[in-house]
């Protein structure tokens, strides 16, 4: 999987990520991956649904993978954070 067709979902507005996905699709990417962790997971689902229903209606959902990632907290301990990867295919 090439890094240029991955959109990392974070704290920006939902439409910023929708625009990123649509732009990649218009530039010829046949598959775009949405990756999110923690509270951003619901935003990733929103982005996928908005792209599918409003902007690029011929996009199909590919694989959806869920996992748990361990990250180091500011206090030095480790935290387990849920993660999701959604594949959108033309």
N, C-alpha and C positions, 0 to 999 in steps of 0.2 A: 504494500500500500504506500503510495507516494504521499509525502507530507503536504503537497500543494492542493490536494483535494480533501483536506480535513479542515472542518470549521470547529474551533474550540469555543464552546458556549460558556460565557461568564456572566458579568454583571451589567453589560450594556442592555439597551432596550431590545425587545424581541425583533423588531423590524430591521435592526442593524444586521442581525444574523440571517434573517430572511434574504436581505439584499445580497449578502455575501454568497449564499447558496445559489440564488438565481443568477448572479454574475458568473459564478463558476460554471453553471450549467450552460449559460449563453456563450461562454468561451470554449465550449466543446467537451467539458468533462462529462463522461457518461455515468460516473458514480461519484457522489459526494458523501463524506462521512461526517456526522455530527457527534462530537464527544463532549460529555459534561460530567461533572462530579457534584455530589451533595445537593444543595438547594437549586443548582442550575439544571437539574435533570428535568424538572417540569417545564422549564423554558425551552429545553431541547425538543421536548415532545411538541410544544406549541409551535416552534419553528418548523418542524417536520410537517405538521398538519396544515399550517398556513401555506407553506410552499406547495403542498400537494393539492389543496382545495382552491387556492386563489390564484397562484402565479404560474406554476408549471404543472398543468393538470395531467400530463402523460407520465409523470414520475411515479414509480412504484417503490414501495418499501422493500428494502432488501433485508439483510440480517439485522436483528436487534440483539446486542450482547449486553448482559449486565454483569457487573463484577464488584469486588470490594478492593480498594487500594489502600495501602498503608502510607500515611504521610507523617512527617515529623512536625510536631507542634512547636510553637514558640518556646514552650517551657522545657523542651528537650524530649518529651515523651512521644509516643506514636499514637496516631488516631486512625481509626478505620473509617473510610469514606466510601459510600456507594458511588458507582460510576456506571455510565451507559454509553453505548456506541450505536448509533442508528445509521444505517446505510440507505441512501436514496439513489435509485437507479433510473436512468432514462430508458 
